[in-house]
Amino acid sequence: MDPTKTVQALGALAHEHRLAVYRMLVERGPNGLAAGVIAERLGILPSSLTFHLQHLLRAGLVTQRRMSRQLIYAADFTVMNALVGFLTENCCGRGQSACLPAPKASPASKSRKAAS
């Protein structure tokens, strides 16, 4: 992904409603959701949602298809993976351990620490 498209995608995600919509669509998978369902679940007015969805569309982060009278939106996983790849392509320059997420403490280890 080129830097210009990366900035556009990150800019599109840099709003609380757009980020919420995008996360919902990623969770939903390739089937996507109807605009009305998204608006209802997030409590966003349909006119506002249209504005935010258009922003995500222009950035290439979502796709739109018509199903009868509904517009169905879905995350574009190819673009999402390209964005994540661009952001992490040099992460191992400092060694393999720099790329690994920090291990999450298990509930048992948390209770042992609290008892000490």
N, C-alpha and C positions, 0 to 999 in steps of 0.2 A: 504494500500500500504506500502510495507516495505521501510525502509530508503534507501537501495541501489537502488531500482527502482526509488524512488523519485529523488535521485541525478542524475540518468541517464536521467530521463525525463526533469528535470530542465536544465541539461547541454545541452540537445538537443534543448531546446527552447532559450538558451543563445546565439543566433546568429540572427542578424537582418533579414536575408533572411529566416531562418527556422521559426522564429516567425511570419513573414509576411505570409508565406505559411500556417502555422498552423491556424492562425486567419482567413485566407481566407477559409480554409476547415471547420472550426467550423461554420462560417457564412453560408456556402453552405449546411451544414446538411449532413445526412446520404447518400445522392446520390453522394457526392463527385464531383471531377473534374478530367478531363483528364490531364495528365502531360503537354501536349502541351499547353493547355489553361492556366494552372498555369504559365508556363514559359512566355507566351505571356503577360498575365495581369501584371506580376511583372517585366517584362523586364530582366529576368534571362536567361542566356545561358542554353540550354537543358542539356549539360554535367554538369554544376554546379548545376542545379536543381536536377539532378539524385543523386548527392553526398548528397545534403541536405535532399532529401526525404528518402534516405537510412538511414540517421542518425535518422530521425523521426520514421522510421519503426523499427529500432533496439531498440529504446526506448519504442516502443509499443504505441506511440501516434497516429499513423495513420495505416490504413489498405490499402491494395493494391489488386485490382482485375483486371483481364483482360477482356476487352470487345472488341471482334474482335481483331484489331491490336493495340488498345489503352490500356494504363495502367491508371486505375482510382484510385485515392487516396481519402480517406475520413478520417475525424477525428474519432478516437475511443472514443466515448463519455463515455463509461464505465471507461476507463483508465483516461480520463480527470476528471470525477467526483471523482474517487478515489484519484487523485492527489490533487484536491481542498479540498476534505474531509480530507486528511492527513494534509494539511497545516493549516486547520482551526479547527481541532478536539478539540483543547484545548483553543480556542479563548474566550470562555465564562467563563473561570476560574476567570476572573477579573470582572465578572458581565455581565448581559445581554446587557447593554448599550455599552460595549466594542465591541460587535459583530455587532452592527448595523452600517451601513454606515452613514456618515455625511449627513444631509439633504442638497439637492441642493437648492440654492436660486432661487426663481422664477424671471423672468424678471421684474415683478412689484416691488418686494422687492429690487432688484438691483437699479432700477430707484429711489425709495424712498430714499435709502442710498446715492445715488449720489446727490440728491437734498438737503440733510441735511448738 
